[in-house]
Every structure is written in C-alpha cells, then in structure tokens.
Amino acid sequence: MSEPSAPTTTLDPEVHGPLRELELEITGMTCASCVGRIERKLRKLDDVEPAVNLALESASVQVPADVSDQDIVDTVQRAGYGARITGGAQQAASEPQDGADSDPGAGTAGTTSSGASPAVPSAGAVPGDARDRAATPATDGARHEDGAEQNEHRDPALETTPAQRRMADLKKRFWVAAAFSAPVFVVSMVPGAQFPHWGWVAALLALPVVTWAAWPFHRATAVNARHLSTTMDTLVSLGVAAAYLFSLWHLVADPSMTAHAHPGAGMDMSGHQLYFESAALVTTFLLLGRWLEARAKSRSGEALKALLDLGAQQATVVAEDGTEHTVPVSELAVGDTFVVRPGEKVATDAVVLEGGSAVDASMLTGESVPVEVGPGDELTGATVNTTGRLLARATHVGADTVLASMGRTVARAQATKAPVARLADRISSVFVPVVMGIALVTLAVWLLVTGDLNRAFVAAVSVLVIACPCALGLATSTAMLTGTGRGAQLGILITSAEVLEDTRSVDTVVLDKTGTVTHGNMAVSTVTPLNAWSRDQVLDLAAAVERYSEHPIAQAIAAATPHRYQVTRFESAPGGGVRGYVPDGMNARFVVVGRSSWLHENGVRLNAEETEALEHARAGGSTTILVAVDGRLAGFIDLRDTVKDEAPAAIAELKELGLRPVLLTGDNAAVARSVAAQVGIAPEDVVADVTPDGKVQAVESLRSGGHVVAMAGDGVNDAPALTTADLGIAMGSGTDAAMQAADITVVRSELTAIPLAIRLSRATLSTIKSNLFWAFAYNTVAIPVAALGLLNPMVAGAAMAFSSVFVVLNSLRLRRFAR
C-alpha cells in the first residue's frame, strides 16, 4: 500500500551538501498509487526529494552528493518499475528487477535492450517521456551493454519511443481482445445464437482475452504483490480472474449446464452462472480505455514537444580563414561565429557581429511583430531571420540557451503538484485496499442476506471493476501538462503547480512602470535653459558627462546630441546622478547632472525662481533632469518614456479579472501620475519616488493590509519585490535576476501577457478542480451502486475506462485556450 505523497520541497544545500537534480523516465505506472509508492521508496534514501508525474511517466528528483545516480535507479526498480536517467546526470539504465521484461504493454515495462537513450540535446534536463513525446527517439548514438555501437545507418523513421511502443502494444491487445470478445458476448447474451455446449466454446474464446490480452494487469498485480503493494491493476486483475474462474468452476462442476440453448430467455442471465463475456468485455473495455488514454496523453504533450522542436538542427560556422561549413547545432561552442541567412532559424543564443535584419520571435514569445536587430544586438536561438544576412557569435549553447531554459521550466512545472491535488494523493494511497475490503464485505452481505452466491459474486466483481483511482492520478498531471505546454506556446512560463493556487487568490497587481507599463526607452523631449545658458550648451554639457554612464536616462541624453567632449574626474552615484569636468578652452567646467538631491549634495542651491521653474517642468509629467555648471543651475532636460500601446487594454483586462492595478516606480510623482492617467490606473494607486528597498516595502505594506499581491517587473531592482510578493511575474524582456525571482515569466514583452498569464493559470487550476470533482464523484456514486448489485461487470468496466479518458479529454480543452 502506498503512503501519501508529501508536498514537494526544496532541500537546503547548506544542510544537505551540494544538490543535483535528476530527471528519470519511469515505466510501469498505471495510477496514483504507483506515484505514491515510488515517492515513498525514494524518500527512504537520506535527503532525497522526488516529484513523480503520472502523465509524463517521469520523475524529477533532488539528490544529495552522497547518493549515487544508480542508487536512485535501483530504488525505483526495486519498487517494481522501470527507470532510466534522461537528464541532469550521465545516462544510466537497466532492466527493472523483479523479472520485468521490455514488453511495452506490461505493467512495469522496462527499457530497450540498449539500456539508454540520449539526454535532451537542446532543452537540457527535461523529463524523459516529455522529450519522448517531443519526438526524440532512441537514437543512433545509443550503445549496447557490451559497449558496441549500434547500427549507425538505421532509419530514424523506424525508431519509436517507449510511449509509442506501449501505445502500439495496447492497440494490438485491444483488437485481439475485441475479436475474441465479440463472439463470446453474442453467444452468451443472444439466445438465438446459442448452440449445445456453447459455454465451453465461450470459455475457450475468452481464455486468450483474460490471459494474454489482460497480461499487463496480471503482471503488474504480481509484481506489486511481491512488494506487498496494490494498485488499480490489482482490482482489474482480481475482477477479471474471479469472473472467469468462477464461471469455469460452475461449468466444470456441471458440464451439461449449457447442453441446451435457452430460447426465449432474451438477455436474462439468470438461467446460468457463467460470466465469460463479463471477464472478456471488462478486459476489452479497459484496454480500450488505456489505449485512448495513452493517445490523449500524447496529445497533451504536443505543446512541449513543439517548444522543444523549435531549435535549429544545423548551423553554418565561419572559420578563421573565412570559409563556411555546416555542422550540427550540438557541435556549436561558445564563441563560434556562424551565419544566419534570410529564412533560417538562429542556431543558438548569440550576439550580432555584422548585418541587419528583422527577426521573427513569434514561435518563441508569441509576439507577432518582427524585431529589428543590428551589430551588438542579442539573438535568441530558434527565432527566424526574415530579411538580411547576419553574422553572429554564439554566447550560449546547449542546455544554457533560452529555449533550453524554457523547456526545463515547463517540464519541471509539469512534474509539480498543486496543493489541491494532495487530497487525491492521500486518498489514492489507501484506495485500493479499501475497495478490496468493500468488495469482500459486499460478497459477505449478499450471501448473508440473500444466500444467492451468484448475485453476491456479481456485486463483488462489479465493485472491484468499477473502482478506479487512475482518474484521480491523472486529474492534476494531465491538466498541468496541457496548461503549461499551452502557456509555453504563448510565451508564458509557469514555474510550479503551487503558482496556480496563488493566482486564484491574488487581488492586487503591482506593476513596475519602466519596461513593464512603458517601453523603457527614454527620449529627450524638452531642454529648458536658465541663467544665460543656451539650449545647445545645456544639452551638450549634460551629454558630455552622461555618456560615461550606463543608465538608460543618461544614454538618452547622450544620444540627443552629436557633440562629444572629453571628461575628466567622472563620478557616478547610483540613483542620484553624475558629475565631471568638461574642458572649456584653458579652463574646465564642473558639470553636475541628476536629481535635485544630487545637486544639493554637490553644493548647488536653487533659488525661489529656479525652484518655481523646476516645479513647472515636473508638472508636465516628464522625467526632469537638472544640469548645474560651476555650482549654479544651468537648466532642465525633460525626458519621456512612451506608454506601451497595449497598456490601457491590459489594465482594463486586469480590472475585469477583479484585480486592482497599482503603479510602482522610482520616478517622480508627476511622471507616475501622468502614466497612470494614460493607462487607466487610479491616482491613489500610484506609488512613486521609491528605491528598490522602497518597492519591497510597498509590496509588504499592501500584504500587511490584507491584500494578496502579484508583482510584475523586469529589472534587477525589481527582483527583491518579486520575491516578496505572493506571486512574482517577470517580463521576459528584462533581466535574469528578475526571471529567477519570479513565479511566472512572460517571455513576450507585451503587457497584455500579464492578464493572459493569470487567466491561463486560473483556467488550469479550474481544470484540475473539475477533474478531481468528477473523479471523486464517479467513485462516490459508482461504488455504492455496484455494491447494491445494480451494475453488471461489463457496464462497470466500460464506465471505469471512460472515467480516465474523460479526465484526459477535459484537460485537453486547455489546448484551445486563447485561440
């Protein structure tokens, strides 16, 4: 019996030593009980923390340094399941112990004879089955156990993944079972088709169905029994075996039972105690359900497959002598120079050295407008060069690329469990033993009350067959698989299932202004000279010192004039301004540029007239920078950051979702209010003139006021606030620090992606809840009905198979989200 699955936790490296994360492909899981059992076994290893995913047939395991990779694989195999490392470490695989073979349809199917298949080439450590469904077959590079190379010339089209082999095996078993079950059903249930001793023919026809076709159920039951454990396969195997053996026992005890047909009996089975058709059809229905379920699960992984398949396959590398040659992308190294011609995919993350073009990133980010790039601009692997020829230098390759990071984020999120799903884990861990107990009680009660062994047997078998914890196990995993995959297609990366719960309760969204609500590209709008200085003099002197600063405002001022002067003794104060000496003939002028507080620190005092002029400049809603020369104010420079075109619509959509938008910025209040007015944020919901620490305090203040806060930002200074918020949303156009601190990363830079991300999260959580509701409701209603003798085992088998298929199909509705 499996124990409840504990919540996923993160181990502390300072306590447990260096940690690594292994990605495993696990074969043989059939229900939530299997998941709980594997997690329980792995947790018995010191400081190992697993997260097993039934839909992906994979596990993500945090492992301390003193536990080897083989220890993890062996532990899973001792539990009766096949295991193979697919990411996070060297490849390792072996056949499951307990005598499991490589039959893909078996309950604990092992790996292929090669024992290994390659790690994900471009997406880093991604769970094995996710990548299997992402079209990575067991490959030419795999080796036999004796180390010999496999045939390098075999056709890749002939290669199949474990999931595909299992689907093919289930399909074959189903059709064989259907072919034999149909005549058994007709001869058993249609009096006109019966003939003398038809019972023996039915027994013979049903035999291959309940043995060979039902072998996956029987084998899984036997393996689990050796470990004193049970799964839903136990219920199926017992039900099918009981129905067949019970019927055979009656037939052997009374060989002449079917010596004569039963004309006029219609569909009434009371004339005999043979249930060969029930045993055969239950097997057939369950195999059909497993097959349809496997097909549906493969469809739910198509979004992640599409994401991982975006990468280019080849790159044209330019050698030092200028010659060009084509190599596989896997052979690219950081620093390599390569060519991207019009229409080609960018091979890997890179920086443009020569050329100019428009790059289409829609497949990766969801943004429809191509981005113009030139020398010095960054390129993301898998984007498409649309027009000009580009020469680029690789900056990140393999598992370090943006595409690989997205794949890992999506796959890891799919391996997590929402808190709402842990109830299902606790129930499924004791479900099978409880059902077996109910079946025995049903048998005993019917015998005591009616004395009718036939009716007691039918009711008990129906209870065994109708009960199915499989739907519970698939409720969360298939919804996460489909929802996060669809999110990846839309440029939305959800880091874990817990995030879904957070989005449900969020009532306030704090938006950083620069780069989130606005474009973040400042431009000089007005120059106001004072005290006998001219406009050009003020701008040129300010630009002279600002061009040594990397701040966006400084770069905007420097770009506003073509004149360049040499500056000596340059100094910069973060959040304040810059200063330096600009040569002027035989002298040097001391120029100070920045906020009024920075000028005050440098001994510049504003008189009443200058202060009035400053207030007038700020009232226009621009960002005003002060320029002082030789200790006296020389003028103001106003800069504006344009609001994103989609910002008003995005704010309106947030309000429709019942969320309160709050604008947070380090800029002055007048600028913040002007931006807020343009996008539809109330003046009282503007927090301006805040430092990075002030952003954290603003978020904490909202939380202390009883609000559940989501924070959206893109800069390094936003990372602390993103971490502090209940839900952190990083804009993908921002920094790595912001993305690492966030719960959701929006790869696209459009503000409308924020409400879209929240709606997707809520839709995924809603699907999980509806899946769990129907799974619980099914078992709550079906088991008592079966115990009361109101269900034939055939109907019970069909209903049980449908319940799992229904859950998967319900999850697949998320594929149509935002289409």
N, C-alpha and C positions, 0 to 999 in steps of 0.2 A: 504494500500500500504506500502510495506517495504521500509525502508531507507537504504542507502548504508552502507555496513559493513565497519567499521573503522579498520585500521591496528591494529594487536594485540600489546598491550603494556604491560609493567610490572610496577605495582604500587610500589611506594616508601614506605617501611614500616615506615620510619621516618615521612612521611607526613600523611599516612593513617592509621597508627597503625599496630598492628600485622595482617598479612595476612594469610589466609589458602586457599588451592586450592581444590575445589570440583570437582568431576567427576560425570557427570549426564548421564543417559540414557534417550534419548528423543524419543518418539514415535509420529508418525503422520506427519513427514516432508516428503515432496514429491519433492521439488525443491529448487533452490537457494533463491527464495522469502521467503520461510519458514525460512531459515537460517537467512536472514537479519531481518526478523520480530522478531524472538526470541532474537537476539543480541540487537536490538533496545529496546525491552521491558526490558531486563536485565540491559542495560546501564542507564535506568531511575532510577535505585537504586543507591544511592550515592556510588561512588568509586568502583563499581562492573565492572570487565573487563572480558567479556566472549569470548570464541573461540568455535564456533559451527561447527561440522563436519557432513555434509550430508551423506557421505558414511558410516561412523561409527555409524550414528544416535546417536551422543553423543555430550557432551559439556564439556570443561574444563573452570572453572570459578574461577577467583581470587576474593576473598570475604574478606572485612574488618571485624573487630571484631564486629562492631555494626549492622551487617546484619546477620540474622539467616539463618540456612540451609533451614528452612521451607519457609522463605521469597523467596528464590531462586526458590524452587519447586512451590510455589503458583504463582509466576510471570510467569513461563513457562506455567502453567496450565491455567492461565487467558488469555494467548495468544492463547489458544485453542489446546495445545499439552500435551501429557502425559509426566511426568517427574519422575525420580527415582534416588536418590543418590546411586552411586555404589562405590565410593571411596573418601578418603580424609576426611570423617566425619562419623558419625553414619548413619546407614541405615534409610532412610526416603522415604516414597512413599505414594501416594494416587491417587485415580482415577482423571483424568482430569476433571476440571469443565466444564461448558457448556454442561453437559449431555453426555459426551463421555463414551461409554461403552468399554468393553475389547475386542471387535471384532478385531482380529489382522489384518484383511484386511482393516479396516476402516481408513479413512484419518488421524484421530487423535486417534489411538488406545491407550487404557490405559494399565495399568499394570494388572497382575493377581490378583485374589481375595486376595491372601495372602498379597499383597501390598509390598512385599520386597523380595529380594534375596540377597545372601551373597556378601560381598565385595570380591575382588580378594584375595585368600588366600596367594599366594606366590609372586605375582607381584605387590603388593601394589596398589596404586591408578591408575588403568587403566580404560579408558572409558568403560562403561558398555557393549555396543554392541561388542566392540573389544573382550572383555572377553567372551561374549555370544558365539561369533564365535570361541572363543578359548575353546569351549567345557566345559563351566561352566553352567550347568543347574540350574534352580530354584530348590533349594535344600531341603533336608530333614530337615535342621535346620531352615527353614523359619517358621514364625508364622502367625496365623490368626490375624485379627484385635482385636479379643477378647483376645488375648494372649495365646490361647491354642496351644499346639504343634500339628503340622501336623503328619500324619501317618509316623512313622519312618521306616516302613517296606516296603514302596512302592518301586517299581523297578526303579532305576535311569535311566535305558534304556528307560523308558516310559516318562521321563521328556523332555520337549522341551524348547528352548529359545524363546523369543519374535520374533527374526528374523526368526526362523524356523516356528513358528506358522503363521506369516504373509506370509511366502512363501507358506505354505500349503494352506492358505485361498485363496491366489491369484491363485494358481493352480486349486483349486476347482471352483472358479468363472470363470476362463478362460474356463475350459472344459464344464461347463454348458452353458456358452455364445456361445461357438463354436457349441455345439449340436443344439442349437436353431437357431443360425445364418445361418448355412449351408442351411437348407430348405428355410429360408427367402430369401437368396441370389439366390437360384436356381429358386424359383417361381417368383421372381421379375425380374430376368435378362434373363431367358431362356424361350422364348415364348412357346416352345413345352411343357413345364412343367406347364403352366398356365391353370387355370380352372375358371369357372364362380365364381365371387366374391372372387378371390384369395387375393385381397387386405385386406379383413377382417381377413383372416387366417394369412397373413403376419403380420398384426397389433397385433394379439393375440400372435403369436410366438415371436415377437420382444419385447413384453411387459416385460417378466421376464429378458430379457437381459438389457434393458435400465433402469430397476428399481433395481432388486436385484443384478445382476452382476455388474452394474455400481454404486452400492450404495457407495463404497469408495470415488468415485469422487463427488457424490452429497452431501454426508455428510460433506466432507472436505470443499466444497463450502459453505454450510450453516453455518458451524462453523466460517469460515473466514468472511463471510458476516456480522455476528453478531458483528465482531470486525472492520467492515468497511475496510476489507483487501481482497486481491485477491492473488491467486496462480495459477499454471498451471492447477490445478484441476478445477478452475473456468472456464477456457477455454473449457476443456473437457466436463464438466457438461452442460454448456450452448450449446455447439455444438450438443451433443447427444440429449438433451431435445428439442432443437429447431428443429432438423431433424425429430424427432418422432412426436412432437406436430404439426408441420407444415403439415406433411403427414396426421395425424389423422384429422386435421381440414378440409383438402381437401376431405378426404374420407367421413366425416360426412356431409359436405356441398353437396356432390354429391355421395350418397350411391351406385348408379349404375355405378360409374366410372370404376369398374373392373368387371362388369357383364359379359363381354365377354373377351376372350383371345385376344392376339394380334399376330396372326400368321404372320410370315414374317417380324416382326419388328427387329429381331436379338437382338443385345444388346442395341438398341436405347431406351433411356428412355424418349424421347420427347413426347411419347404418353400419359404419365400420370405425375402427380406431387407428386408421392409417393416415400419417401426415407427411408422406414423402414429398408431396407437392409443396407443403409449407417449408420443409427444410431446403428444397431446391430453389423455390422462389425467393425465400429470405436471402439466400446466398446471392442470387442473381440481382435482386434489388440493391443489396449492399455493395456489390461490385460495381453496379451502375453508378451508385452514389459516389463511391470512391473515385471512379474514373471521371465523372463530371466535376467533382470537387477538384481533382488534380488539374483538369483543363482550366477551370475557373481561376485557380490559384496562379497558374502560369500567366493568365491574362492580367491578374492584379499586379504582377511583377513587371509588366511591359514598360511602365513609366521609368523605372530604374534601369531597365535594360536599354531603353532609348537614351537615357542620360549617359550611361557608361559607353555606349556605342558611338557617341558623338565624336570622339577623338579621331584624329587623322591616323592613317596606317603607315604612311611613308613621308619622308622629308627629303628635300633637295639640299644637301650640305655643300657649302662653298669652301674648298680647301685653301690653304695659304697661297698657293700658286694661282688661284683664281678659277681652277677647274671645278666643275659641279658633278656630283654623283648622288644617286638616290640610295637612301638607307632606311631600314625600318625605324619607326619612331622610338622603339625600345632601345635603339643604339645611340640615340642622341645624348650628349653630355652637356652640362652647364658650360657656357662659353662658346659652344659651337655656333657658327654663322650659317644661316640657311636662307633660302629664297622662298617667298610666298608669291606665286603668280595669281593673276586675277582668276577667281572662281575656285581657288584651292582653299582648303582648311589650314589654319595656322597649326603647325605641328605640335607646339608646346608653348608654355608661357615664355614670353620674350620681350625684348625692347627693340624698337625700330632703329636701325642704323642709317638706312637710306630709303628714299622714296616716299610717296604719299598715296593714300587710298582711303576709301570708306570701308569700314569693317562691319559686317553684319553679325551681331551677337544675339540675335533673336532666339536661336535654338537653346542658348545657354541661360539668357537672362529674361527672355520674354519681351524685351524692348524691340519695337518694330523699326525704329529709325536707325540706319547705319551711323556709326561714329567715325568722324574724320580723324585720321592718325597721320603723324609725320615723325621725323627723327626725334628720338628721345621719348616718344610715347610708348606706353606699355601695351602689349598684345596678350590676349588670353587664348590658351590652346583650345581648339575645337571651334573657334569663331571662323567666319568665312570672309576672305578678302574679295571684295566685289569689283574693284576697278584697277588701280595701278599695281605695279610690281614693287614688292617690299623686300628689303634685305634686313634681316633681324638676327639678334644674338640671343640664344637660349638663356633664360635666367632660372627657370625651374623645370625639372624633368620628372617623369615617372610619378611616384606617389606624392611628390611635393607640389604638383600643379593644382590650379584652382579646380579643374574638373575632378581630379582625384579626391580633393578635399570635399567637394560636394557629394561625391559618391559615398565617401566614408560617413559623412554627416547623415545622409539619408538612410544608409544601411544600419547605422547604429541606432538611429531613432526607431527604425522598424523592429529592432530587437528589444526595445524597452516596453514596459507595461504601464498603462495608465492606472492610477490608484483605484479607479472604479472597477478595474478588471481583477483586482486581487481577491475580491469576494469569490469570483469564479474559480480562481486558483484554490482557495480554501475548500470550496465545495467539491471540486473535481477530485481533490486528493483523497476524499473518503467516499466518493460517489459510487464507485463500482462495488466495493464490499457491501455498502448499504443496499444497493439494488439486488445483489445476490441474496442478502438477508430477506428483502421484501419478497423475492421470488419463492424462497423456501417457506415463508410464512403464508403466502398465497396458496401454495400447494397444500400445506397442512390444514389451513382453514377450510378450503374447499372440500377436502377429504372428510374433515370432522362434521361439516355442516350438511353436505350432500351425499357423501360416501361415493361420489362419482369420480373415479380415477381419471377418466377421460377428460372431463371438464376441468378438473384440478390441474391436469398436466397442461392443457391448452392455455389456461390462465397464467400458469407459472412461466411457460416458454414465452408467452407474449410479453410478460414483464421484462424478461431477460433481453428480448429483441428490441423492444420499444425504447428502452433506456439508452441514451447516447450522450456522453459528456463531450463528444467530439465537437459539437456545435459550440459548446462553452469555450473550448480551447481555441477555436477559430474566430470567435467573435471579435477579440481585440486585434489579433495579429493580422488578419486579412484587411481590416479597416485601416490599420497603421500602414500596412504595405501599400495599399492603394492610395490613401490620402497623402502620405509623404512622397510617394512617387509622382503623383499629380502635382504636388507642390514644387517638386524639382523641375518639372516641365514649365511651371510658371515663374521660376526663379525665386522660389520661397523654400528655405531650408529650415525644417523644424528639428531641433536637436534631440528631443525625447518626448515620450508619451505624456510625461508629467506636465509638459507645457500646455497640452490640450486642456487640462483641468484649470490651469491658470487663466487661459483666455476666456473661459466661461464666466469667471467672477470679476474680471477687470472692469472698472467703471470709469477710469481716468487714463487718458493717453497724454503723456508729456512729450512734446516734440521739440527737439533742438532746432533752432532757426536755420543757422548757416549750414548748407549742404543737405538739409532734410526738407525744410519748407521752401528755402530759396536755393538757387543754383550754387551759391558759394563762390561765384566769380564776381569779385568787386570791380567796379569801374569808376573812374573819376567823373563826377557829374558837374561839379561847380568848384571854382577856385575864387576865394574872396580875399583880395589883398588888403592890408591895413598899414598905416604908418608909413606912407610914401613908397612902399614896395609895389612893384608891378605884378600882374598875374603870372607872367612867364618866370620872373625871378623867384617868386614863392614856389612855384611848381618845380623849377629846375633845382633849386637848393634842397627842397624836400626829397626829390628823386635821387639826388646825389648820395644821400646817406641811406635812404630806404632800399636802394638796390643791393645793399650788402646784407639785408635781412631776408629770411625765407618766409616771413609771414605773408599770407595772401593779400592783406591790405597794402603792405609795403611793396609787393610785386606789382600791384595795380597802379600805385603811384609812379613807380619806376617806369612802367610801360606807357605812361601818359605823355612822356616827352622823349624826343630822340637825343637830347643833350646829355652828355656824360661828363662827370668831373671826378677827379681823384679825391679820395677822402682819407684823412689820417686820424688816428686815435679813435677809431669807430668803436662804439659800445652799444649793447642792446640789453634791454630789460624786459623779460617775458611779461606780457600783459600790460606793459607800460608804454614803451616807445624806443626810439634810437637817438643817438647823438654822435656828432663827429665834427671834424674841422675841414672846411671846404676852402681850398686856395682861392684868393681873390687878389691878383696882382702880386704885390710884395707881402701882402697880409694873408691871414686865414680867418675865415668867419666861423664862429662857433654856432652850429645849427642843431637845434633840438626839435624832434618831431614826435608827436604822440598825444596822449590824453592830457587833460588839464592837470591831473595829479602828477604826471611825469614832468610837465613843465614846472610845476610848483617845486618838485624835488630839485630841479636844476636852477632854482633861483629866479624863475620868471613869474612875475606877479601881474595879474590882469587888472586894469583899472575899471571903473564903472562902465565907461563907454565900450570897452573891449568885451566885458562880461555880457553886456546887453547884446552886442553883435553875435557873440557865441550862442546865446540862448535863441536868438532869431534864426541862426543857421541850423541849430539842432531841431527846431520846431518843424522843419520841413520833412522830417522822417529819414534823413540821410545819416550815414555814419560820418561824423565830423572829426577830422584830424587837425590838431593845432601845429603851427610851424612858428618857431621862435628863432631869431637871429641875433647873436651877440646880446642875449639877455632880455630881448624885448619881442613881443608878439609881432609877427610879420604877416600873418593871415591864416585863413582856414582852407582846408581842402575837404570837400564833401564827396563821399563815395556811396554808391547804391549797389545793393545786391538784388537782382531781379527775382521776383517770386516765380516759382515753377508754374507752368501753365495749368497743370492738373491739380494744383494745391487746393483751390476752392472746392472742386468736386470731391476731393479726398476728404476734406474736413467735413463737408456735408454728409458724406457717407458714414464717417465715424459717428456723427450725431445720430444718424438713422439707426446705427447699431446700439444706440443707448449709451454712447461713450462721451465723456466730457474732454474736449481737446484743450491742452494747456501749452502755451508757447514759452519756451525757456531759452534764454540767450545771455551771453556775456556782453552784448551790445547795449547801447543806452536805451532808456525807456521810450523816447520819442520814436526811434527807429523800430523798436519792437512793436509799439502800438500801431505804427503805420503798416507794418507787415501783417499784423493780426487783423486789422481792418480789411485788408485786401483779400484775405483768405476766409474770413468769417469767424474768427475767434474773438470772444468777448473781451473787452478791455480788462475786466477783473481777473481774467485767466491768463494774464501776461506777467511773466517773472523775468525782469531784465537786470542788467549790470551785475551778473553773478560770475564768480570764479568757478573753476572745476569743482572745488570743495563746496561752493555755494550751490552747485547743481545737485550734489548729493544731499545737502541739507534741504533743498526744496523738495526733493523726492521723499525724504524722510518725514518732512512736515506734512505732506499730503497723506502719507501712510498713517502717521500718528493721528490724523484727523478722521480715520476710519475708511479711507479710500484704498481700493486695490489698484495699484498703479502699474501701467506699462510705460516704458521709456524708449523712445526712438531717437537714435543719434548715429553719427558716422565718424567722429573724431576720437583721437587719443584721449582728449579731455572729457569725452562722454563715457569712457569705459567704467569709471567708478560709479557713475549714476546708473548705467545699465545693469551693473551687478547689484546695486542697492534696490532697484525696482523689483516688484513682484514678477514682472515679465520684461525682459530686455529684447529690443528689436534693433538690430544693426542694419544700416543701409549698406548694401554691397559696394557702393562707390567709395566707402570710407576705408578706415584703417584696419589692419589685422587685429589690433588691440580691442577695437570695438566689437569685431565679429567674435572674438574668443570670449568676450564678456557677455554676449547676448544669448538668449534662448531661441530666438528666431533670427535668421539672417535673410534679408531681402536682397537678392543678387542684383536685381534691377534697381535703378536709381529713382524710379517714379514713385511719388508719394502715394498714389492710389494703390500701390502694392501693400501698404500697411493695412488698410481695412480688408483688402483681399486676403492677406495672411491670417487676419483674425477670423474672417468668415470661413476660410478653409479649416482652420483649427477647430472652430466650433462645429462645422459640418462633420469633421472626422470624429470628434467626441460624440456627437449626436448619433452617428452611425454605430459606434461602439456600444452605446447605451441601448439602441434599438436592437442590435444583435443579441446583447445579453438578455434583454427583456424577452425576446422571442425564444431564445434558447431555454431560459428558465421557465417560461410559460409552457413551452412544449412538454418539458419533463414533468412539470407540476400537474398538468392535465392528463398527459398520456399514461403515466404510470398507474394512477388510480383506476383509469378506465380499463387498462389491461388487467389489473388485479381483480376487477369485478367481472371479468370474463366476457367483456363486450368487444374484444378485439381478436380477430384471427391473427395468428403469427405472420401470415403473408402480408396483411394490411399493416401490421406493426413494422415489419421490415421495410416496406415501401415508405412509411411515414418517417422512420428513423433516417433513412438515406436522404430523404427530401430535406430534413431539418438542417443537415450540414450544407447541402447545396444552397439552400435558401440564404443562410448566413453569408456565404461567399458571394452570391449574386447581389445581395443587399449592399455589401461592401463595394462591389464593382460599380455601383451607381456614382461613386466619387470620381470615377474616370471622366464623367461628364461635367464636373464642377467648372464653372466659369467658361463654358464653351458657348 
